[in-house]
Amino acid sequence: MPREVNRRKHKAKWGQHFLVDDQIIDRILSYADVQPTETILEIGGGTGNLTRKLALRCYKLSVIEADWQLAEKLRTIPGVEVLHGDALRVEFPPFDKTVSNLPYQISSEVTFKLLKYPFVCGVLMYQREFAERMVATPGTKDYSRLTVCLSYRSQVEVIERVARTAFVPRPRVDSAIVKLIPVKPRFDVLDEVFFHDFVRALFTQRRKRLKAALMTAARLLNAQAVDELIAKLPPRCLLHRPYELSPEEIAVLSDDLFSLNQLQTGGA
């Protein structure tokens, strides 16, 4: 049965919907396989429904909470270190795993921030649509910049869909539990920063033919280098659309453009 909670008006500005279904919370803990020797990071502790059970299973639990009133209540839970602040601005303490019901509005930013830290795995709650974009395949409507950038250095699995009725306040959409495992880069790129910038620029026009998408990207990157890249690509390649290309194919284009850009700028 869903847990009863104090249904006070929560601060919508944090974008947080609190998980109140004990059965789902128990399954999250099972998916994470929390060990008594591990340090856990929870982002968005909220009302503490997940926090209390995590604290009983791990060696150390660090919780980041932006709402100071909720942070104060979380501090009353034994064995919990509470960091009051914005998860996008707070420096994450060392952790082995992260188990979190993430605030929806920072899902993308906090996920990429997590991947800058060393950890074993994360079991994380996202909006269902966001989770589907994380694991989308080339050529589908959900395939996006998010998919490509995550595939570069992580393994993502959607474990379970969660109905909106499991939360208070109830969100407008269903959610999904995702397992995120950081891995070594799954394909080579000459420059990671340039690769991510290229993917961002390319997917601003994800449904245009590649030539048109690259010409649009030229406004964000080196226009002359983009012209040279278009000139060297086979005509049939230019008929593809960005969302039809695999992450590896996009990486090849990124490396070609990076090399041409280096020639244009003298390696600066």
C-alpha positions in Angstrom: 0.0 0.0 0.0 1.2 3.5 -0.7 2.6 5.3 2.3 0.6 8.1 3.8 2.5 11.4 3.9 1.9 14.9 5.1 0.3 16.4 2.0 1.4 19.9 2.7 2.0 22.1 -0.4 5.4 21.2 -1.6 7.6 23.8 -3.3 6.9 23.2 -7.0 10.0 25.2 -8.0 12.3 22.3 -7.1 10.4 20.1 -9.6 10.2 17.3 -7.0 7.6 14.6 -6.8 7.9 12.4 -3.7 7.8 8.7 -4.1 5.4 7.2 -1.5 4.9 3.6 -2.7 6.8 1.4 -0.3 6.8 -1.6 -2.7 8.5 0.5 -5.4 11.0 1.8 -2.9 11.9 -1.7 -1.9 12.4 -2.7 -5.5 14.7 0.3 -6.0 16.8 -0.9 -3.1 16.9 -4.4 -4.6 17.9 -3.1 -8.0 20.7 -1.1 -6.4 21.9 -4.0 -4.3 23.2 -1.7 -1.6 25.9 -3.3 0.5 26.8 -2.4 4.2 30.3 -1.4 3.1 29.1 1.2 0.5 28.7 4.9 0.5 25.5 6.1 -1.2 24.6 9.5 -2.7 20.9 10.4 -2.8 20.0 13.5 -4.8 16.7 15.0 -3.7 15.9 13.3 -0.4 12.5 15.0 -0.2 10.4 13.6 2.6 12.8 10.9 3.4 10.8 7.8 2.3 13.7 6.4 0.4 16.4 7.9 2.6 15.3 6.1 5.8 15.6 2.7 4.1 18.9 3.5 2.4 20.4 4.6 5.8 19.7 1.2 7.2 21.5 -0.6 4.5 24.7 1.3 3.7 27.9 2.4 5.5 27.4 6.1 4.8 24.6 8.0 3.2 25.0 11.6 1.8 21.8 13.3 0.8 21.5 16.6 -1.3 18.3 18.5 -0.7 17.5 22.0 -2.1 14.5 22.7 0.2 15.9 23.8 3.6 12.8 22.7 5.5 13.0 19.2 4.0 16.8 19.3 4.6 16.2 20.0 8.3 13.8 17.0 8.6 16.3 14.7 6.8 18.9 15.6 9.4 16.8 13.9 12.0 17.4 10.5 10.3 20.2 8.7 12.1 23.4 8.1 10.0 22.5 10.6 7.3 24.8 13.5 6.1 22.6 16.2 4.6 24.0 18.7 2.1 21.6 21.6 1.7 21.8 23.2 -1.8 21.3 22.9 -5.5 22.6 19.5 -6.8 23.9 21.3 -9.9 26.1 23.6 -7.7 27.0 21.4 -4.8 30.2 19.4 -5.0 29.3 15.7 -4.7 31.1 13.9 -1.9 32.8 10.5 -2.8 30.2 7.8 -3.3 30.0 4.2 -4.6 26.5 4.3 -5.8 23.7 6.8 -6.3 20.1 5.9 -5.6 17.7 8.8 -6.2 14.3 10.0 -7.2 15.7 12.9 -9.3 14.0 16.3 -9.6 12.6 16.1 -13.1 13.7 19.6 -14.2 17.4 18.9 -13.7 17.4 15.3 -15.0 19.8 15.9 -17.9 22.2 18.3 -16.2 22.5 16.2 -13.0 23.0 13.0 -15.0 26.0 14.4 -16.9 27.4 15.8 -13.7 27.2 12.4 -12.1 29.2 10.9 -15.0 32.1 13.3 -14.1 32.6 11.3 -10.9 33.8 7.8 -10.3 31.1 5.4 -9.1 29.9 1.9 -9.6 26.3 2.4 -10.7 23.2 4.5 -10.2 19.6 3.5 -9.8 17.6 6.6 -10.7 14.0 7.7 -11.2 13.3 9.8 -14.3 10.2 10.9 -16.3 9.3 7.9 -18.5 9.7 10.0 -21.7 13.2 11.1 -20.6 14.2 7.5 -19.8 13.0 6.4 -23.3 15.3 9.0 -24.9 18.2 7.7 -22.8 18.0 4.3 -24.5 16.6 5.2 -27.9 18.0 3.6 -31.1 19.0 5.5 -34.2 16.2 6.3 -36.5 13.5 6.5 -33.8 11.6 9.6 -32.6 13.3 9.5 -29.2 16.9 9.3 -30.5 18.5 12.5 -29.5 21.6 14.3 -28.4 21.0 12.9 -24.9 21.1 9.3 -26.3 24.4 9.9 -28.2 26.2 11.6 -25.4 25.1 9.1 -22.8 26.1 6.1 -25.0 29.7 7.5 -25.2 30.5 6.7 -21.6 27.7 4.9 -19.9 25.5 1.8 -20.1 21.8 2.6 -19.6 18.9 0.2 -18.8 15.3 1.0 -18.2 14.3 -1.4 -15.4 10.7 -0.6 -14.6 8.0 1.9 -15.5 6.3 3.6 -12.5 2.8 5.0 -12.6 2.2 8.6 -11.6 0.0 7.4 -8.8 3.1 6.4 -6.8 4.0 10.0 -6.2 2.8 13.0 -4.1 2.2 15.5 -5.6 1.2 13.4 -8.6 3.1 14.3 -11.7 1.4 14.7 -15.1 3.4 11.8 -16.6 4.6 8.3 -15.6 8.1 7.7 -14.5 10.8 5.0 -15.0 13.5 3.4 -12.9 16.8 3.5 -14.8 20.1 1.8 -14.0 23.1 3.9 -15.1 26.6 2.3 -15.2 29.6 4.5 -16.1 32.0 2.8 -18.5 35.2 3.7 -20.3 34.5 5.6 -23.5 32.8 3.1 -25.9 34.3 4.6 -29.0 37.2 6.9 -29.7 37.0 10.7 -30.3 39.9 13.1 -30.8 38.5 15.7 -28.4 35.6 15.1 -26.0 34.6 18.7 -25.6 34.5 19.2 -29.3 32.5 16.0 -29.8 29.8 17.1 -27.3 29.7 20.6 -28.9 29.3 19.0 -32.3 26.5 16.7 -31.2 24.7 19.6 -29.6 25.0 21.6 -32.8 24.1 18.7 -35.1 20.9 17.9 -33.2 19.5 21.4 -33.3 18.3 20.2 -36.8 17.9 16.5 -36.1 15.4 15.9 -38.9 17.1 17.9 -41.7 19.3 16.2 -44.2 22.9 16.0 -43.0 24.1 18.7 -45.4 21.5 21.2 -44.1 22.2 20.2 -40.5 25.9 20.7 -40.9 25.3 24.1 -42.6 23.2 25.1 -39.6 26.0 23.8 -37.3 28.5 26.0 -39.1 27.0 29.0 -37.3 28.1 27.4 -34.0 31.3 25.8 -35.2 34.0 26.7 -37.8 32.1 27.6 -41.0 35.1 27.0 -43.3 35.9 23.6 -41.8 32.2 22.6 -42.1 32.3 23.6 -45.8 35.3 21.4 -46.3 33.7 18.5 -44.5 30.6 18.7 -46.7 32.8 18.7 -49.8 34.7 15.5 -48.8 31.6 13.5 -47.8 30.0 11.1 -50.3 26.7 12.6 -51.7 24.7 9.6 -50.4 26.0 10.3 -46.8 24.7 13.8 -47.0 21.2 12.5 -47.6 21.1 11.0 -44.1 19.5 12.8 -41.2 21.3 13.3 -37.8 18.8 11.1 -35.9 19.5 8.2 -38.3 23.3 8.1 -37.6 24.8 5.9 -34.9 26.9 7.4 -32.1 30.0 5.9 -33.8 29.1 7.5 -37.1 28.6 10.8 -35.5 32.0 10.4 -33.7 33.7 9.9 -37.1 32.1 13.1 -38.4 33.1 14.9 -35.3 36.7 13.8 -35.6 36.9 14.8 -39.3 35.5 18.2 -38.5 37.9 18.6 -35.5 40.9 17.8 -37.7 39.8 20.2 -40.4 39.2 22.8 -37.7 42.7 22.3 -36.3 44.1 22.9 -39.8 42.1 26.1 -40.2 43.1 27.4 -36.8 46.7 26.2 -36.8 46.1 23.7 -34.0 45.1 26.5 -31.5 
